[in-house]
Amino acid sequence: MQALNLKPMPITLPPEVEVFWANFLKTADFEKVESTIQVLSDGFTKERSQGFVDYTDTQIGQLAYGLFFFPRTWAMCRFPLNEIIQFRRWLPALDAKTPFQILDLGCGTGAASLSAAHGLRQAGLSNQIEIHAVDHSRGALKQMEALLEAGSNQHFANCSLKTEVRELLNFPPQLKQAHYHLILCSFALNELSASQREFDPVKWLANLKPSLREGGLVLVIEPALRATARQLQATADHLIHENTYHNWGPYLHDGPCPMLKGERFWNHECRRWTPPNSLELLNRKLWRSVSELKFSYTALGLNSAPAVHPSFPKGPQTCRLTSPISQKKGFLLWSGVGTDGAVHVYELQTRGMKKAEIKNLGKIERGTLLNFSALQAIGDPPRQRLPDANTLKILHQ
């Protein structure tokens, strides 16, 4: 097992990567970039019944994506990966000569796999990292190659890249042996579903299994839209039920998503981060919410994930926050999925609490892992009441 860095890893875009994209603005039509971003943003964040705007078709589309969406995809990949490494203690055991191999499917300009490589270095992985990037756009792959070269002296040292132009519907080819430690698919599965009526995400993801090495992981990141997030979780549930894979996230149990039973709510992440300056500059007229990231994900492994903690029993005592912490009259209220695979509602009375304490609790983000040292079931249907704020502990955020 690799020696892990278990301190919180900052999620920032390396300066070389930001400069790489920002340099293109010197010769680009700024207003055209802004209008392209608006078109792409609507395509990425609104419900759609069919079709998809492909940013890789034009140079202006690639630039708009690189400046505005690449940094966010970088961060959205890193949040779950950090949790899997730090909290779940995942990192395949490798000898010094064995490279860590990543497959990035529908990679675009490489935000997910380059972010993963950067994060693995921060986590203490010293082995060579080999990235196999697959996309239908040759232009996007060329941008990825140039980007890796721009940051190779520091942030992507000892990283190699193999690119392949291929339609994802026809992937994977039949491999003679397991090859990859990490397979990434970021914001591509919903595109396949939207453009291909016969596409079966369960079968497609199951077909990736022979390509994984022992201890390997598949990480799929999708938009936070209700339809895409629920489809992703239903797909993961099926694969886990059929013992194709084991759950490594977002849930702390290896069973079905309890939030699929109702129609109103769905599980997704809401995370705050500090966007790069170039992204903030572009957003001055666009007025998008760039400091908050919303996405859904599933992490699927060949092996069972370790127990959350031997001393944490199955039940509501440990949960993943699946709602905002909202302030009601006299108490705070939120919901979470416990280690028993059930949705639990929690409340904390605010009597005697300072305003600053209440405000800080309200800042805890959806997706945070929480543990409670004391709970009391009250009411019908039951709520889990905390005696005081000191009984709440953040395990990972």
C-alpha positions as CSV (number, residue, x, y, z in Angstrom):
1,M,0.0,0.0,0.0
2,Q,1.2,3.5,-0.9
3,A,2.1,5.9,1.9
4,L,-0.9,8.3,1.8
5,N,-1.1,12.0,2.5
6,L,-4.2,12.1,4.7
7,K,-4.2,15.9,5.2
8,P,-6.9,17.8,3.3
9,M,-5.6,18.3,-0.2
10,P,-6.4,21.8,-1.6
11,I,-8.4,21.9,-4.9
12,T,-6.9,24.6,-7.0
13,L,-6.0,24.9,-10.7
14,P,-2.2,24.9,-11.2
15,P,-1.1,28.3,-12.6
16,E,0.4,26.7,-15.7
17,V,-2.9,25.2,-16.6
18,E,-4.8,28.5,-16.1
19,V,-2.2,30.4,-18.1
20,F,-2.3,27.8,-20.9
21,W,-6.0,28.6,-21.5
22,A,-5.8,32.3,-20.7
23,N,-3.1,32.9,-23.4
24,F,-5.6,32.0,-26.1
25,L,-7.7,35.0,-25.1
26,K,-5.1,37.4,-26.5
27,T,-6.1,36.5,-30.0
28,A,-9.8,35.5,-29.5
29,D,-13.0,37.5,-29.8
30,F,-14.0,38.0,-26.2
31,E,-17.7,38.5,-26.9
32,K,-17.8,35.4,-29.0
33,V,-16.2,33.4,-26.2
34,E,-18.8,34.7,-23.8
35,S,-21.7,33.8,-26.1
36,T,-20.3,30.3,-26.7
37,I,-20.0,29.8,-22.9
38,Q,-23.7,30.7,-22.5
39,V,-24.7,28.2,-25.2
40,L,-22.6,25.5,-23.6
41,S,-23.7,26.3,-20.1
42,D,-27.4,25.9,-21.1
43,G,-26.6,22.6,-22.8
44,F,-24.7,21.3,-19.7
45,T,-27.1,22.4,-17.0
46,K,-30.7,22.2,-18.4
47,E,-32.8,19.2,-18.9
48,R,-32.7,18.0,-22.5
49,S,-34.7,15.3,-24.2
50,Q,-32.3,14.7,-27.1
51,G,-29.2,16.1,-28.7
52,F,-26.2,17.8,-27.2
53,V,-24.0,20.8,-28.1
54,D,-20.5,19.5,-28.9
55,Y,-17.9,22.0,-27.8
56,T,-15.1,20.1,-29.5
57,D,-16.4,20.9,-33.0
58,T,-14.8,24.4,-33.2
59,Q,-11.7,26.1,-31.8
60,I,-13.9,28.8,-30.1
61,G,-15.9,26.0,-28.5
62,Q,-12.7,24.4,-27.2
63,L,-11.5,27.7,-25.9
64,A,-14.8,28.5,-24.2
65,Y,-14.8,25.1,-22.5
66,G,-11.1,25.4,-21.5
67,L,-11.6,28.8,-19.9
68,F,-14.9,28.3,-18.2
69,F,-15.6,24.5,-17.8
70,F,-12.2,22.9,-17.7
71,P,-11.4,24.3,-14.2
72,R,-14.7,23.2,-12.8
73,T,-14.4,19.7,-14.2
74,W,-10.9,19.6,-12.8
75,A,-12.3,20.4,-9.3
76,M,-15.4,18.2,-9.6
77,C,-13.2,15.2,-10.4
78,R,-11.0,15.9,-7.4
79,F,-13.7,16.1,-4.7
80,P,-14.7,12.5,-5.0
81,L,-11.2,11.3,-5.7
82,N,-9.8,13.0,-2.6
83,E,-12.6,11.4,-0.5
84,I,-11.9,7.9,-1.9
85,I,-8.2,8.3,-1.2
86,Q,-8.3,10.1,2.2
87,F,-11.4,8.6,3.8
88,R,-11.7,5.2,2.1
89,R,-7.9,4.7,2.0
90,W,-7.9,3.7,-1.6
91,L,-4.7,3.4,-3.6
92,P,-3.7,0.2,-5.3
93,A,-0.5,-1.4,-3.9
94,L,2.3,-0.9,-6.6
95,D,5.9,-1.8,-6.6
96,A,8.2,1.1,-7.6
97,K,8.6,0.0,-11.2
98,T,4.8,-0.4,-12.0
99,P,3.2,2.6,-13.5
100,F,-0.2,3.8,-12.3
101,Q,-2.4,3.6,-15.4
102,I,-5.5,5.8,-16.0
103,L,-8.1,5.4,-18.7
104,D,-10.1,8.6,-19.4
105,L,-13.1,8.0,-21.6
106,G,-14.7,10.9,-23.3
107,C,-11.8,12.9,-22.0
108,G,-12.3,16.1,-24.1
109,T,-9.3,18.3,-23.3
110,G,-8.3,16.1,-20.3
111,A,-9.6,17.9,-17.2
112,A,-10.5,14.7,-15.3
113,S,-7.4,12.6,-15.9
114,L,-5.0,15.5,-15.5
115,S,-6.7,16.5,-12.3
116,A,-6.5,12.9,-11.1
117,A,-2.8,12.7,-11.9
118,H,-2.2,16.0,-10.0
119,G,-4.2,14.6,-7.1
120,L,-2.4,11.3,-7.0
121,R,0.9,13.2,-6.8
122,Q,-0.4,15.3,-3.9
123,A,-1.5,12.0,-2.2
124,G,2.0,10.7,-2.3
125,L,2.1,8.5,-5.4
126,S,5.6,8.6,-6.9
127,N,5.2,6.0,-9.6
128,Q,5.1,6.9,-13.3
129,I,1.5,7.8,-14.3
130,E,0.4,6.7,-17.8
131,I,-2.8,8.2,-19.1
132,H,-4.8,6.7,-22.0
133,A,-7.2,9.4,-23.2
134,V,-10.1,8.5,-25.5
135,D,-12.3,11.0,-27.3
136,H,-14.0,11.4,-30.7
137,S,-12.4,14.8,-31.2
138,R,-8.8,14.9,-32.5
139,G,-8.7,18.6,-31.8
140,A,-9.5,18.2,-28.2
141,L,-6.9,15.5,-27.8
142,K,-4.3,17.8,-29.4
143,Q,-5.2,20.4,-26.8
144,M,-4.7,17.9,-24.0
145,E,-1.3,16.9,-25.4
146,A,-0.2,20.6,-25.4
147,L,-1.6,21.2,-21.9
148,L,0.3,18.2,-20.5
149,E,3.5,19.5,-22.1
150,A,2.9,23.0,-20.6
151,G,2.8,21.6,-17.1
152,S,5.1,18.7,-17.4
153,N,8.1,20.3,-15.5
154,Q,6.2,20.5,-12.2
155,H,2.6,19.4,-11.9
156,F,2.7,16.5,-14.4
157,A,6.3,15.3,-13.9
158,N,6.8,11.6,-14.9
159,C,3.4,11.5,-16.6
160,S,2.9,10.1,-20.1
161,L,-0.1,10.4,-22.4
162,K,-1.5,8.1,-25.1
163,T,-4.4,9.6,-27.1
164,E,-6.9,7.6,-29.2
165,V,-9.7,9.0,-31.5
166,R,-12.7,6.7,-30.9
167,E,-16.4,6.9,-30.4
168,L,-17.2,5.9,-26.9
169,L,-20.2,3.8,-28.0
170,N,-17.6,1.3,-29.5
171,F,-15.4,1.2,-26.4
172,P,-13.9,-0.8,-24.8
173,P,-12.0,-3.0,-27.2
174,Q,-11.4,-6.6,-26.1
175,L,-8.3,-6.5,-23.9
176,K,-6.3,-9.6,-23.3
177,Q,-5.6,-8.7,-19.7
178,A,-6.5,-6.2,-17.0
179,H,-4.8,-2.9,-17.6
180,Y,-6.0,0.1,-15.7
181,H,-6.0,1.1,-12.0
182,L,-8.4,4.0,-12.5
183,I,-11.1,4.5,-15.3
184,L,-12.6,7.9,-15.5
185,C,-15.8,8.9,-17.4
186,S,-16.6,12.6,-16.7
187,F,-19.8,14.2,-18.1
188,A,-19.9,11.7,-21.0
189,L,-22.3,9.0,-20.0
190,N,-25.3,11.4,-20.2
191,E,-24.2,12.5,-23.6
192,L,-24.2,8.9,-24.8
193,S,-27.7,8.4,-23.3
194,A,-29.0,11.6,-25.0
195,S,-27.6,10.9,-28.4
196,Q,-27.9,7.1,-28.7
197,R,-31.4,5.6,-28.1
198,E,-30.1,2.0,-27.8
199,F,-27.3,2.9,-25.4
200,D,-27.3,0.8,-22.2
201,P,-25.2,2.4,-19.5
202,V,-25.3,-0.7,-17.3
203,K,-23.9,-2.9,-20.0
204,W,-21.4,-0.3,-21.1
205,L,-20.0,0.1,-17.6
206,A,-20.0,-3.7,-17.0
207,N,-17.9,-4.1,-20.1
208,L,-15.2,-2.0,-18.5
209,K,-14.7,-4.5,-15.7
210,P,-12.2,-6.8,-17.5
211,S,-10.0,-3.7,-18.2
212,L,-9.5,-3.0,-14.4
213,R,-6.5,-4.3,-12.5
214,E,-6.9,-5.7,-9.0
215,G,-8.0,-3.0,-6.6
216,G,-9.0,-0.8,-9.6
217,L,-11.8,1.7,-9.6
218,V,-14.3,3.2,-12.0
219,L,-15.2,6.9,-11.3
220,V,-18.1,8.3,-13.2
221,I,-19.0,12.0,-12.8
222,E,-22.3,13.5,-14.2
223,P,-24.3,16.7,-14.0
224,A,-26.4,17.3,-10.9
225,L,-29.6,17.4,-13.0
226,R,-32.3,15.3,-11.4
227,A,-32.7,13.0,-14.5
228,T,-29.0,12.4,-15.0
229,A,-28.2,12.0,-11.3
230,R,-31.0,9.5,-10.8
231,Q,-30.1,7.5,-13.9
232,L,-26.5,7.3,-12.7
233,Q,-27.5,6.0,-9.3
234,A,-30.0,3.5,-10.7
235,T,-27.2,2.3,-13.0
236,A,-24.8,1.9,-10.1
237,D,-27.4,0.1,-8.0
238,H,-27.9,-2.4,-10.8
239,L,-24.2,-3.1,-11.1
240,I,-23.8,-3.4,-7.4
241,H,-26.9,-5.7,-7.1
242,E,-25.5,-8.0,-9.8
243,N,-22.1,-8.1,-8.0
244,T,-20.4,-6.6,-11.0
245,Y,-18.8,-3.9,-8.8
246,H,-18.8,-2.8,-5.2
247,N,-19.7,0.7,-4.0
248,W,-17.0,3.1,-3.1
249,G,-19.1,6.2,-3.2
250,P,-21.0,8.3,-2.7
251,Y,-22.8,6.1,-0.1
252,L,-21.3,4.5,2.9
253,H,-23.1,1.2,2.3
254,D,-22.9,-1.4,-0.5
255,G,-26.6,-1.4,-1.2
256,P,-29.2,0.5,-3.3
257,C,-29.8,4.3,-3.2
258,P,-32.7,4.9,-0.8
259,M,-33.4,8.3,-2.5
260,L,-34.6,6.6,-5.7
261,K,-37.7,5.5,-3.8
262,G,-39.2,9.0,-3.9
263,E,-39.6,11.3,-6.8
264,R,-38.9,14.6,-5.1
265,F,-35.2,14.4,-4.0
266,W,-32.1,13.0,-5.6
267,N,-28.5,12.6,-4.4
268,H,-25.9,15.1,-5.7
269,E,-23.0,17.1,-4.4
270,C,-22.9,20.9,-3.8
271,R,-19.3,22.0,-3.2
272,R,-17.7,25.4,-2.7
273,W,-14.2,26.2,-4.1
274,T,-12.1,29.2,-5.2
275,P,-12.3,29.6,-9.0
276,P,-9.2,30.8,-10.8
277,N,-8.9,34.5,-11.7
278,S,-9.5,33.9,-15.4
279,L,-12.8,32.2,-14.7
280,E,-13.9,35.0,-12.4
281,L,-13.1,37.5,-15.1
282,L,-15.1,35.7,-17.7
283,N,-18.0,35.4,-15.3
284,R,-18.4,39.2,-14.7
285,K,-21.1,39.5,-17.4
286,L,-22.3,35.9,-17.4
287,W,-23.4,35.9,-13.7
288,R,-23.1,32.1,-13.3
289,S,-22.6,30.5,-10.0
290,V,-18.9,29.5,-10.4
291,S,-17.9,29.3,-6.8
292,E,-20.3,26.4,-6.1
293,L,-20.0,23.1,-7.9
294,K,-23.0,20.8,-8.4
295,F,-22.5,17.3,-9.7
296,S,-23.3,13.7,-9.1
297,Y,-20.9,10.7,-9.1
298,T,-20.5,7.1,-8.5
299,A,-17.3,5.2,-7.7
300,L,-17.3,1.4,-8.4
301,G,-14.5,-0.9,-7.4
302,L,-13.6,-4.6,-8.0
303,N,-13.1,-5.1,-4.3
304,S,-15.3,-4.2,-1.3
305,A,-14.6,-0.9,0.2
306,P,-13.3,-1.0,3.8
307,A,-15.8,-0.4,6.6
308,V,-16.2,3.3,7.4
309,H,-14.8,2.7,10.9
310,P,-14.9,-0.4,13.1
311,S,-16.5,1.6,16.0
312,F,-19.3,3.1,13.8
313,P,-22.3,0.8,13.9
314,K,-24.7,0.6,11.0
315,G,-27.4,3.2,11.4
316,P,-28.0,6.9,11.5
317,Q,-24.9,7.7,13.6
318,T,-22.8,8.1,10.5
319,C,-24.2,9.6,7.3
320,R,-23.6,11.5,4.0
321,L,-25.4,14.8,4.1
322,T,-27.9,14.8,1.2
323,S,-29.6,18.2,1.8
324,P,-28.7,21.7,2.9
325,I,-28.8,22.3,6.6
326,S,-31.8,24.6,6.8
327,Q,-32.8,26.9,9.7
328,K,-36.3,26.5,11.1
329,K,-37.9,28.3,14.0
330,G,-35.9,27.0,17.0
331,F,-33.9,24.3,15.3
332,L,-31.7,23.2,12.3
333,L,-33.0,20.4,10.0
334,W,-31.2,18.3,7.5
335,S,-31.3,14.8,6.0
336,G,-28.6,12.2,5.3
337,V,-28.1,8.6,4.2
338,G,-26.7,6.5,7.0
339,T,-24.4,3.5,7.0
340,D,-27.6,1.3,7.1
341,G,-28.6,2.5,3.7
342,A,-31.6,4.5,4.9
343,V,-32.5,8.2,4.7
344,H,-32.6,9.8,8.2
345,V,-33.8,13.3,9.2
346,Y,-31.8,15.1,11.8
347,E,-32.6,18.1,14.0
348,L,-30.6,20.3,16.3
349,Q,-32.3,22.7,18.6
350,T,-30.7,26.2,18.4
351,R,-31.7,27.4,21.9
352,G,-28.7,28.8,23.6
353,M,-26.5,28.7,20.4
354,K,-24.7,31.8,19.2
355,K,-25.6,33.2,15.8
356,A,-22.0,32.5,14.5
357,E,-22.3,28.8,15.5
358,I,-25.6,28.5,13.7
359,K,-24.2,30.2,10.6
360,N,-21.2,27.9,10.5
361,L,-23.3,24.8,10.7
362,G,-25.4,26.1,7.8
363,K,-22.2,26.2,5.7
364,I,-21.7,22.5,5.9
365,E,-21.9,21.3,2.3
366,R,-24.1,18.6,0.7
367,G,-22.0,15.5,0.4
368,T,-20.1,16.0,3.6
369,L,-19.6,12.9,5.8
370,L,-20.9,13.4,9.4
371,N,-20.8,11.4,12.6
372,F,-22.9,11.9,15.7
373,S,-21.8,10.7,19.1
374,A,-25.3,10.9,20.5
375,L,-28.8,10.8,18.9
376,Q,-32.4,10.5,20.2
377,A,-35.2,9.2,18.0
378,I,-38.3,11.5,18.4
379,G,-41.6,11.8,16.7
380,D,-43.4,9.7,14.1
381,P,-42.0,9.4,11.5
382,P,-38.9,9.6,13.6
383,R,-36.3,12.3,13.5
384,Q,-32.8,11.9,14.9
385,R,-32.2,14.7,17.5
386,L,-28.7,15.8,18.5
387,P,-28.4,16.9,22.2
388,D,-26.0,19.7,21.2
389,A,-23.7,20.8,18.4
390,N,-20.7,19.2,20.1
391,T,-22.0,15.8,19.3
392,L,-21.6,16.5,15.5
393,K,-18.2,15.6,13.9
394,I,-17.2,16.2,10.3
395,L,-15.4,13.1,9.0
396,H,-14.7,14.4,5.5
397,Q,-15.7,17.3,3.4
